[in-house]
Amino acid sequence: MSKGNPLSSQASSDLPSNYKVINSHIYTDRDYVIPGDSDEISRMEMSHYGYRYLFRCNFNAPVEDMLDQGGIILDVGCGRGPWTMEMAKSYPKSSFVGIDKEDCFPASNPGNCVFQIVDLLKGLPFKDNTFDYVYSRGMYYYFSFVEWQQVVEELRRVTKPGGYVELVETGPLFNNLGPYSSKFQNACATLIQAVGGDVYIPEKLGDYLAGFDDLTTDYASSPIGWKGRIGQLNLQNMELSYTAHKLRLCNYMRWTEEEYKVINEQGLAEYSKHKTWVNIHYAFGMKPLV
Ligand SMILES: C[S@@+](CC[C@H](N)C(=O)[O-])C[C@H]1O[C@@H](n2cnc3c(N)ncnc32)[C@H](O)[C@@H]1O
């Protein structure tokens, strides 16, 4: 396995130690600017712009030539399809399929892009060896450890020999937390583990692509609440995340609404104060030709 992107670098001295920045990238796509007005950006789109800003592109696998010439691409768990739509616009000769179990797809889409309701746990409704590139981001915590293995096996099945699979996952273990943000994180991790999930999957993405050629893994660090616009977007994302987790965490941890309110307010305030960051991991590999 080749481990590490040669163009990645450790941080300069004004950043916490171990904070890792990707300075530049071999494969660039056409546009990686974060939109100026965040009021209208939903949580999923917010994290999309965060990912794109961090990696300076929409993908890490060496697929740019294939995309330019025209390939068939699958976006797994595409949600509202921010990645699928941008990629379809950037690479008009390629065809994109976005699948999700929820019908939250955009009302209109480019002609080279279709969306389909699919529950990954029931298998993918595509023949073996269909896609040139299969992309999956932000998915592992929806599945137990065993289910995640089955999901990645399905991704492998539908990828053509010589095609690439890319997995991208966030943390969820943050660095430099305060007491309240630690409480929130520990509770989330407990919940994930209680349903058979594994919080360390993001750090082990390469293991799931064992047997692939050109296997590459790396990560970049993403700031929460500091370091400019990207930190602000991540903080807004966290605000929505605290709200989204409220019911389940209160039930599971037996926290009262008042207790949660304090964790929420204090936890969010701690991120910029402590210079919190999270690592975003990726792995890609080529399905062997034989
Ligand atoms: C955090 S979102 C990530 C969306 C998108 N990949 C992105 O990065 O912008 C996870 C998505 O996975 C979808 N999902 C969860 N379980 C699924 C399943 N069993 N089958 C298909 N999609 C699923 C959810 O509906 C949600 O849209």
PDBQT file of the ligand as one rigid body, heavy atoms in Angstrom, charges set to zero:
ROOT
HETATM    1  C1  LIG A 301     -23.842  12.602   5.508  1.00  0.00    +0.000 C 
HETATM    2  S1  LIG A 301     -24.780  12.343   4.080  1.00  0.00    +0.000 S 
HETATM    3  C2  LIG A 301     -23.524  12.463   2.847  1.00  0.00    +0.000 C 
HETATM    4  C3  LIG A 301     -24.053  12.942   1.545  1.00  0.00    +0.000 C 
HETATM    5  C4  LIG A 301     -23.008  13.064   0.419  1.00  0.00    +0.000 C 
HETATM    6  N1  LIG A 301     -22.301  11.815   0.195  1.00  0.00    +0.000 N 
HETATM    7  C5  LIG A 301     -22.042  14.187   0.660  1.00  0.00    +0.000 C 
HETATM    8  O1  LIG A 301     -20.907  13.916   1.064  1.00  0.00    +0.000 OA
HETATM    9  O2  LIG A 301     -22.434  15.350   0.460  1.00  0.00    +0.000 OA
HETATM   10  C6  LIG A 301     -25.119  10.593   4.089  1.00  0.00    +0.000 C 
HETATM   11  C7  LIG A 301     -26.186  10.168   3.086  1.00  0.00    +0.000 C 
HETATM   12  O3  LIG A 301     -26.254   8.744   3.130  1.00  0.00    +0.000 OA
HETATM   13  C8  LIG A 301     -27.592   8.367   2.928  1.00  0.00    +0.000 C 
HETATM   14  N2  LIG A 301     -27.792   6.983   3.385  1.00  0.00    +0.000 N 
HETATM   15  C9  LIG A 301     -27.776   6.521   4.672  1.00  0.00    +0.000 A 
HETATM   16  N3  LIG A 301     -28.019   5.197   4.688  1.00  0.00    +0.000 NA
HETATM   17  C10 LIG A 301     -28.190   4.800   3.421  1.00  0.00    +0.000 A 
HETATM   18  C11 LIG A 301     -28.478   3.555   2.786  1.00  0.00    +0.000 A 
HETATM   19  N4  LIG A 301     -28.675   2.444   3.517  1.00  0.00    +0.000 N 
HETATM   20  N5  LIG A 301     -28.586   3.523   1.454  1.00  0.00    +0.000 NA
HETATM   21  C12 LIG A 301     -28.408   4.628   0.705  1.00  0.00    +0.000 A 
HETATM   22  N6  LIG A 301     -28.136   5.849   1.221  1.00  0.00    +0.000 NA
HETATM   23  C13 LIG A 301     -28.030   5.940   2.574  1.00  0.00    +0.000 A 
HETATM   24  C14 LIG A 301     -28.368   9.396   3.731  1.00  0.00    +0.000 C 
HETATM   25  O4  LIG A 301     -29.711   9.465   3.298  1.00  0.00    +0.000 OA
HETATM   26  C15 LIG A 301     -27.578  10.675   3.441  1.00  0.00    +0.000 C 
HETATM   27  O5  LIG A 301     -28.091  11.373   2.335  1.00  0.00    +0.000 OA
ENDROOT
TORSDOF 0
